[in-house]
Amino acid sequence: MQEKLFDLSGKVAIVTGGNGGIGLGMARGLAEAGAAIAVVGRNEAKSAAAVAELERAWRARPIAVTADVTDKAAVAAMVARVKSELGRIDVLVNNAGINIRKPPHLLEIGEWDSVIATNLTSAFLCSQAVYPAMKQAGGGKIINIGSMMSIFGASFTPAYAASKGGIVQFTRSCACAWAADNIQANAVPARLDRHRPHQARAREQIDGLHDRVLARTPAARWGAICRFRRHRRVPGLARVGLRHRHGHPGRRRLFDHGLRRADRSRDIAMTKSPGQCRGFCNRHVERSVRSVPG
C-alpha cells in the first residue's frame, strides 16, 4: 500500500509550465495528494493532455489555462480564471522556463531578454498576482523552481544562470515580505533529468556534458521527473497544506539547509574519493531535509 505523505484535499494549486517535464511531475504529486490543479502553459494541446492524465490517474479537478506568463495582463486573466473556476488559490509553482545555450559573447540581447522574462519575470508576475488571493485565504505556498545554475555557473548558460540566481534572491524577498500573511516562499534547485528533451539537446550541443555532470554529482546519476512527487525531495511541497508554526516562514529553508551543505560537499569532494563523497553528501542531504522547520 502506498504511503499517504500529506493531504491537500480542498487546496488549489497553479503550476506554470505544468504540461511537461518537472512541472508535470509536480502537478502529478499535487494531484496525488488531493489538490485541484491549474495547468498553465502556452501549448494548448500539451496542457489538455496533461489535464486528461491527471483526471484519469487521480480523479483530480484539473483545468488547463493557456497563458503567456511573461505578460502581466495574461497572468492577471489566468489568476482570475483559476479563482473563478476552482474557488481559491493555495499553492503556486513557478516552473515555466527556457534556456538558450550560448557563451556570453555570442548571446543576442533578444535571447537574453527572452530567457530572463520567461524564467524570472514570470515568477514575479505570477507571485504578485496570486498574493491577494493567498492573503484572503489566510496563507499560501509559493514554490519557485531554481537550478544547479542558481549555485554555480557554466560558460554556455549566462542568461539562464542569471535568471535562476535571480530566482534565489526573489524567493528570499517574497518570504521576508509575506511572512506576516502566512505565505511561505521556497526555491527548489532542480536536478538534471536525462530523459527530458531539452537535456538531450544539451548533451548534443555541449561536448562531454554527460560525463561532467556525472563526475560532479554525488549520486553519480541523472535525476528523474518522478522524484519530484516525493515530499522528502521537495521540502516546500511537503508542507503546502500546513500553517507555519513560527513567526518566520522558511525563507532560509532551502539555502541554509541546502546550498551551504552543497558548498561543503563540494569542498569534501576535492579531498575524498567519489564513494566517500557520495556517502557524505547523502547523509547530510537526508539530515538537512529532516531538519527543515515545519
DRENKERO-175030 format. One record per atom (N, C-alpha, C): x, z, y. Coordinates in steps of 0.1 Angstrom, whole numbers, padded with zeros to 4 digits, always signed. Each point is the difference from the previous one (the first is absolute). Example, Ala and Ser with C-alpha at 12.3 -4.5 7.8 and 13.67 -1.06 7.14 Angstrom:
BEGIN
+0132+0078-0057-0009+0000+0012+0009+0000+0012-0004-0007+0011+0009+0000+0011-0008+0008+0011
END
This chain:
BEGIN
+0008+0000-0012-0008+0000+0012+0009+0000+0012-0004-0008+0010+0008-0001+0012-0002+0011+0009+0011+0006+0006-0001+0011+0009-0006-0004+0013-0010+0008+0005-0006-0003+0014+0009+0007+0010+0008-0007+0007+0010+0005+0008-0006+0007+0013-0010-0007+0006-0007+0006+0011-0013-0008+0002-0009+0006+0008-0013-0006+0001-0003-0004+0015-0003-0013+0002-0003-0005+0013-0014-0005+0001-0009+0005-0009-0014-0004+0001-0005+0003+0014-0008-0009+0005-0005+0001+0013+0009-0003+0012+0012-0004-0003+0010-0003+0010+0000-0016+0001+0005-0004+0012+0001-0015+0003+0014-0003+0004+0006-0010-0006+0014-0004+0003+0001-0014+0004+0008-0003+0011+0003-0013+0004+0014-0003-0005+0002-0012-0006+0013-0004-0005+0003-0013+0006+0009-0001+0010+0004-0013+0005+0009-0007-0009-0001-0013-0001+0008-0007-0011-0004+0005-0013-0012+0004-0002-0004+0006-0013-0004-0010-0011+0002-0013+0003-0004-0010-0010+0011-0004-0010+0012+0006+0001+0011-0003-0009+0011+0010+0002+0009-0001-0010+0013+0008+0001-0003+0015+0001+0008+0006+0008-0001+0015+0002-0013+0004+0005-0006-0008+0009-0013+0004+0006-0011+0000-0011+0000-0010-0009-0010+0000-0011+0003+0012-0009+0013+0003-0003+0003+0012-0008-0005+0013+0006+0001+0001+0013-0005+0012+0007-0016+0000-0001-0006-0012+0002-0014+0000+0000-0005+0003-0014+0007-0004-0010-0004+0004-0014+0000+0015-0002+0011+0006+0005+0001+0015-0001-0011+0007+0007-0003-0004+0012-0011+0006+0008-0013-0002-0006-0003-0012-0006-0012-0003-0006-0002+0009-0013+0011+0001-0007+0000+0008-0013-0003+0014+0003+0004+0005+0012-0003+0014+0004-0014+0002+0006-0007-0011+0001-0014+0001+0004-0003-0005+0015+0010-0004+0007-0003-0004+0014-0006-0014+0001-0008-0002+0010-0005-0014+0004+0012-0007+0008+0002-0012-0003+0012-0007+0005-0004-0012+0009+0006-0001+0011-0001-0012+0008+0013-0008-0001+0000-0011-0007+0012-0008-0002+0001-0010+0012+0010+0002+0008+0002-0008+0012+0011-0010-0002-0002-0013+0004+0010-0010-0002-0004-0013+0007+0009-0009+0001-0003-0013+0007-0005-0010-0010+0004+0002-0013-0004-0010-0010-0013+0004-0007-0011-0006+0004-0013+0004-0004-0002-0001-0015+0005-0010-0006-0001-0002-0015+0007+0011-0008+0012+0003+0005+0008+0011-0007-0007+0014+0002-0006+0002+0012-0007+0013+0002-0012+0001-0009-0007-0012-0001-0012+0000-0009+0003+0003-0014+0011-0005-0005+0005+0002-0014+0004+0015-0001+0006+0006+0010+0004+0014-0001-0012+0009-0001-0010-0003+0008-0012+0007+0000-0007-0001-0013-0001-0012-0006-0006-0001-0013+0007+0008-0010+0013+0000+0000+0007+0008-0010-0003+0015+0002+0000+0005+0012-0003+0014+0003-0014+0004-0005-0009-0009+0003-0014+0003-0005-0001+0000-0015+0007-0009-0007-0001-0002-0014+0007+0012-0007+0012+0004+0005+0008+0010-0007-0004+0014+0003-0005+0003+0012-0002+0014+0004-0014+0002+0006-0008-0010+0000-0014+0001+0006+0001+0006+0014+0010-0004+0007+0002+0005+0013-0010-0007+0010+0000+0004+0012-0008-0006+0011+0009-0008+0009+0007-0010-0005+0009-0007+0009-0007-0011+0009+0006-0003+0011-0004-0011+0008+0012-0008+0004-0001-0012+0002+0011-0009+0005-0002-0003+0015+0010+0002+0008-0001-0002+0014+0012-0010+0004-0004-0012+0004+0010-0009+0005+0003+0002+0014+0013+0004+0003+0004+0003+0014+0015-0002+0002+0003-0004+0012+0014+0000+0004+0004+0013+0006+0008+0008-0007+0002+0014+0005+0011+0000+0011+0004-0012+0005+0009+0000+0012-0008-0002+0012-0013-0002-0001-0009-0003+0011-0009+0012+0003+0001+0006+0012-0007+0012+0003-0015-0001-0001-0006-0011+0004-0014-0002-0001-0005-0001-0015+0008-0007-0008-0003-0002-0014+0001+0014-0007+0010+0008+0004+0001+0013-0006-0012+0009+0003-0004-0001+0013-0012+0008+0004-0012-0004-0007-0002-0013-0002-0012-0005-0008+0001+0004-0014+0012+0000-0006+0002+0004-0014-0004+0015-0002+0005+0008+0009-0003+0015-0001-0015+0002+0002-0006-0007+0010-0015+0002+0002-0008-0004-0012+0004-0011-0007-0007-0005-0012+0002+0011-0011+0012+0005-0002+0002+0010-0011-0009+0012+0002+0000+0005+0013-0008+0012+0003-0015-0003-0002-0004-0012+0004-0014-0004-0001-0005-0001-0015+0009-0006-0008-0004-0003-0014+0003+0011-0010+0011+0008+0003+0004+0010-0009-0003+0014+0005-0003+0001+0013-0005+0013+0006+0011+0009+0007+0012-0002-0004+0011+0009+0005+0013-0006-0003+0011+0006+0006+0014-0004-0003+0008+0013-0002+0006+0001-0012+0008+0012-0003+0014-0003-0002+0003-0012-0005+0014-0004-0004+0003-0014+0006+0012-0001+0006+0005-0013+0004+0013-0002-0007+0002-0011-0007+0013-0004-0006+0005-0013+0008+0010+0002+0008+0005-0011+0008+0011-0007-0009-0004-0010-0007+0009-0007-0009+0003-0014+0003-0008-0006+0009+0002-0015+0003+0015-0002+0005+0006-0010-0005+0014-0002+0003+0005-0014-0004+0010-0005+0007+0007-0013-0004+0015+0002+0002+0007-0009-0005+0015+0000+0002+0005-0014+0002+0009-0002+0009+0007-0013+0002+0015+0003-0002+0006-0006-0010+0014+0004-0003+0010-0010+0006+0005+0005+0011+0011-0008+0007+0009+0010+0007+0013-0003+0001+0009+0009+0008-0004+0000+0015+0004+0010+0007-0005+0001+0014+0003-0012+0009+0012-0007-0002+0003-0011+0008-0008-0013-0003-0007+0000-0011-0009-0011-0003-0015+0002+0002-0003+0012+0002-0015+0004+0001-0005-0005+0014-0011-0007+0000-0007-0005+0012-0009+0011+0006-0002+0000+0013-0008+0010+0006-0014+0001-0005-0005-0012-0003-0014+0000-0006-0001+0006-0014+0011-0001-0007+0001+0006-0014+0001+0015+0002+0008+0005+0009+0001+0014+0003-0013+0006+0004-0007-0007+0010-0013+0005+0005-0010+0001-0011+0000-0010-0009-0010+0000-0011+0002+0012-0010+0013+0003-0003+0002+0011-0009-0003+0013+0006+0004+0002+0012-0003+0013+0007-0015+0002+0002-0007-0011+0004-0014+0001+0002-0008+0004-0013+0004-0007-0011-0007+0002-0013+0004+0014-0006+0012+0004+0001+0005+0012-0007-0002+0012+0008+0002+0000+0013+0000+0012+0009-0012+0000+0009-0002-0010+0008-0011+0000+0009-0014+0002-0007-0001-0006-0012-0013+0001-0007-0002+0015-0004+0010+0007-0003-0001+0014-0004-0005+0008+0012+0006-0003+0012-0004+0007+0013-0015-0003+0003-0004-0013-0001-0013-0004+0003-0011+0006-0009+0003+0000-0013-0009+0006-0010-0001+0015+0001+0011+0006+0002+0000+0015+0001-0007+0004+0013+0002-0007+0011-0007+0004+0012-0015-0003-0001-0004-0010-0008-0014-0004-0001-0007+0010-0009+0006+0006-0010-0007+0009-0009+0000+0014+0005+0008+0003+0010+0002+0014+0004-0014+0006+0004-0008-0006+0009-0013+0006+0003-0008+0003-0012-0001-0009-0010-0008+0003-0011+0005+0012-0009+0013+0000-0001+0006+0011-0008-0002+0013+0008+0002+0000+0013-0002+0013+0007-0015+0004-0001-0009-0009+0001-0014+0003-0001-0003+0006-0014+0007-0005-0011-0002+0005-0013+0006+0013-0003+0009+0005+0009+0006+0013-0002+0014-0002-0006+0005-0012-0001+0014-0002-0005+0001-0013-0007+0012-0003-0004+0003-0012-0007+0015-0001-0004+0003-0011-0007+0013-0003-0005+0004-0014+0003+0012-0001+0006+0006-0013+0003+0013-0002-0008+0000-0010-0009+0012-0002-0008+0006-0013+0004+0012+0000+0005+0007-0012+0005+0010-0004-0011+0000-0013-0004+0009-0004-0010+0013-0004+0007+0011+0007-0003+0013-0003+0005+0008-0008-0010+0013+0002+0000+0008-0008-0009+0014+0007-0001+0007-0005-0010+0014+0004-0001+0007-0004+0013-0005-0010+0007+0006-0004+0013-0003+0009+0011-0009+0010-0002-0002+0011+0009+0012+0009+0001+0008-0001-0011+0011+0010-0001+0014-0007+0002+0001-0012-0005+0013-0008+0002-0004-0014+0003+0010-0008+0005-0002-0014+0004+0005-0009-0010-0002-0013+0003+0006-0011-0008+0002-0012+0009+0010-0008-0003+0003-0011+0010-0011-0010+0001-0009-0001-0010-0010-0010+0000-0014+0004+0004-0001+0013+0005-0013+0005+0004+0000+0007+0013+0005-0006+0011+0000+0007+0013-0014+0004+0005-0009-0009+0000-0014+0003+0005-0007+0009-0009+0001-0002-0013-0007+0008-0010+0005+0015+0001+0013+0001+0000+0006+0014+0001-0004+0007+0013+0000-0008+0011-0004+0006+0013-0015+0005-0001-0008-0008-0006-0014+0003-0001-0002+0013-0009+0007+0000-0011-0002+0012-0009+0007+0012+0005+0011-0001+0008+0005+0011+0006-0010+0005+0011-0006-0009+0007-0010+0004+0009-0012+0007-0006-0004-0004-0012-0011+0007-0007+0004+0015-0002+0012+0003-0003+0004+0014-0002-0003+0008+0013+0005-0005+0011-0002+0008+0012-0014+0000+0005-0007-0011-0002-0014-0001+0004-0008+0010-0008+0003+0001-0013-0007+0010-0009+0002+0014+0005+0012+0003+0004+0003+0014+0005-0007+0003+0013-0001-0010+0009-0008+0001+0012-0014+0003-0002-0006-0008-0010-0015+0002-0003-0002+0014-0006+0009+0004-0009-0001+0014-0006+0000+0011+0010+0009-0001+0010+0001+0010+0010-0012-0001+0010-0004-0012+0003-0011-0001+0010-0014+0004-0006-0002-0002-0013-0013+0002-0005-0001+0012-0010+0010+0008+0000-0001+0011-0009-0012+0010+0003-0002+0002+0013-0011+0009+0004-0014-0006-0004-0001-0012-0003-0012-0006-0004-0001-0001-0015+0009+0006-0007+0001+0000-0015+0001-0014-0006+0008-0008+0007+0004-0013-0004+0014+0000-0003+0004-0003-0013+0014+0000-0004+0004-0014-0002+0012-0003+0004+0006-0013-0002+0013+0001-0008+0002-0008-0009+0012+0000-0009+0004-0015-0002+0013-0001-0002+0006-0014-0003+0006+0001-0014-0003-0011-0007+0005-0001-0014+0010-0012-0001+0012+0002-0002+0010-0011-0002-0002-0007-0013-0006-0012+0001-0003-0007-0013+0013-0005-0007-0001+0001-0013+0012-0005-0008-0002-0015-0003+0010-0007-0004-0001-0014-0003-0006-0002-0014-0009-0010-0001-0007-0003-0012+0004-0014-0004+0007-0002-0012+0005-0013-0003-0011-0010-0004-0013+0005-0002-0010-0009-0003-0008-0006+0012+0003+0006+0012-0007-0005+0012+0005-0013+0004-0008-0010+0004+0005-0013+0003+0010-0001+0011-0002+0008+0010+0010+0000+0011+0014+0006-0004+0000+0009-0010+0012+0005-0005+0007-0010-0009-0008-0008-0007+0006-0011-0007+0007-0010+0009-0007-0003+0011+0006-0009+0010+0012+0006+0006+0000+0013+0002+0012+0006+0006+0012-0002-0009-0002+0002-0014+0011-0002-0009+0005-0014+0000-0009-0010+0002+0004-0014+0001+0008-0002+0013-0004+0006+0011+0006-0002+0012+0014+0007+0003+0001+0012-0007+0012+0008+0003+0008+0001-0013+0012-0006+0000+0008+0000-0012+0004+0015-0004-0001+0003-0012+0004+0013-0005-0009+0012+0003-0012-0003+0006-0009+0011+0004-0004+0009-0012-0003-0007-0011-0005+0008-0011+0010+0010-0005+0012-0004-0002+0011+0009-0005+0003+0011+0011+0000-0004+0013+0003+0010+0010-0011+0011+0001-0013-0004-0002-0011+0009+0000+0002+0010-0011+0002-0005-0012+0002+0009-0012+0012+0009+0002+0010-0005+0006+0012+0009+0001-0002+0011+0009-0008-0001+0011-0002+0011+0009-0012+0008-0003-0008-0003-0010-0012+0007-0004+0003+0010-0010-0002+0013+0002+0003+0010-0010-0006-0002-0014-0013-0005+0000-0006-0002-0013+0004-0014-0006+0008-0007+0007+0005-0013-0005-0011-0010-0005-0011+0000+0008-0011-0009-0004-0008-0003+0013-0007-0011-0001-0010-0003+0011-0012+0008-0001-0008+0001+0011-0012+0007+0000-0012-0008-0007-0011+0007-0001-0012-0007-0005-0012+0004+0008-0009-0010+0003-0012+0003+0008-0008+0011-0005-0002+0001-0014-0009+0010-0006+0005+0014+0004+0012+0002+0003+0005+0014+0004-0006+0005+0013-0005-0009+0008-0006+0004+0013-0013+0007-0002-0005-0001-0012-0013+0007-0003+0002+0015-0003+0013+0004-0002+0002+0014-0005+0004+0009+0012-0007+0011+0001+0002+0009+0012+0013+0006+0001+0007+0001-0011+0014+0006+0000+0009-0010+0007-0003-0012+0000+0008-0011+0006-0003-0001+0015-0012+0004+0003-0005-0002+0014-0005+0013+0005+0008+0009+0006-0004+0013+0004-0011+0000+0009-0001-0009+0010-0010-0001+0010-0014-0003-0007+0000-0009-0009-0012-0004-0007-0006+0011-0008+0009+0009-0005-0004+0010-0009-0010+0010+0007+0001+0001+0013-0007+0010+0007-0010-0006+0010-0004-0012-0002-0010-0006+0009-0013+0007+0000-0003+0007-0010-0013+0007+0000+0000+0014+0004+0011+0005+0005+0002+0014+0003+0002+0002+0015-0005+0011+0005+0004+0004+0013+0013+0007+0000+0008-0001+0011+0013+0006+0000-0001+0015+0002+0007+0008-0006-0002+0014+0000+0008+0007+0011+0009-0008+0007+0008+0006+0010-0002-0007+0014+0006+0006+0010-0002-0006+0013+0007-0013+0002+0010-0003-0007+0007-0012+0002-0001-0008-0013-0005-0013+0001-0001-0008-0012+0014-0005-0004+0000-0008-0011+0013-0004-0005+0007-0010+0008+0002+0002+0013+0006-0010+0008+0014-0003-0004+0007+0010-0007+0013-0002-0005+0000+0000-0015-0012-0002-0006-0001+0001-0014+0008-0010-0007+0000-0012+0004+0008-0010-0008+0014+0001+0003+0004+0002+0013+0014-0002+0003+0008+0013-0001-0006+0012+0000+0007+0012-0004+0002+0000-0015-0010-0005-0007+0001+0002-0015+0004-0013-0006+0002-0011+0007+0004-0013-0006+0012-0005+0006+0001-0003+0013+0011-0007+0006+0013+0008-0001-0001+0013+0004+0012+0008-0001+0006+0001-0014-0010+0001-0009+0005+0000-0014+0006-0013-0004-0006-0011+0005+0006-0013-0003+0014-0001+0006+0002+0005+0012+0013+0000+0006+0010+0007-0009-0005+0012-0005+0009+0008-0008+0003-0007-0014-0011-0007-0005+0002-0007-0012+0010-0011+0001+0000-0007+0011+0010-0011+0002+0014+0006+0001+0001+0011+0006+0014+0007+0000+0004+0003-0014-0009+0005-0008+0003+0004-0013+0004-0013-0008-0007-0011+0003+0002-0012-0008+0014-0005+0002+0007+0003+0011+0013-0004+0002+0011+0007-0008-0004+0012-0005+0009+0008-0007-0003+0002-0015-0012-0003-0004-0004+0002-0014-0002-0013-0007+0000+0001-0013-0003-0012-0008-0015-0004+0002-0004-0012-0004-0014-0004+0001-0009+0009-0007+0003+0004-0012-0008+0009-0008-0002+0014+0006+0011+0005+0006-0001+0013+0007-0008-0001+0012+0002-0011+0007-0008-0002+0013-0015-0001-0003-0004-0008-0011-0014-0001-0003-0006+0013-0003+0007+0009-0008-0005+0013-0003-0002+0008+0012+0010+0000+0009-0001+0008+0012-0012-0004+0008-0001-0013+0002-0011-0005+0009-0013+0003-0006-0002-0002-0013-0013+0002-0006-0004+0015+0001+0009+0009-0002-0003+0014+0001-0004+0004+0014+0007-0006+0010-0003+0004+0014-0012-0007+0005-0003-0012-0004-0013-0006+0004-0011+0008-0005+0000+0004-0013-0011+0007-0006-0001+0014+0008+0011+0006+0003-0001+0013+0008-0006-0002+0014+0004-0011+0006-0005-0003+0014-0015-0002+0000-0005-0008-0010-0014-0002-0001-0008+0012-0003+0005+0009-0009-0007+0012-0003+0000+0009+0012+0010-0001+0009+0001+0009+0012-0007-0005+0012-0007-0012-0001-0007-0005+0012-0011+0010+0003-0002+0004+0013-0010+0009+0004-0014-0007-0002-0010+0008-0003-0013-0006-0002-0008-0002+0012
END
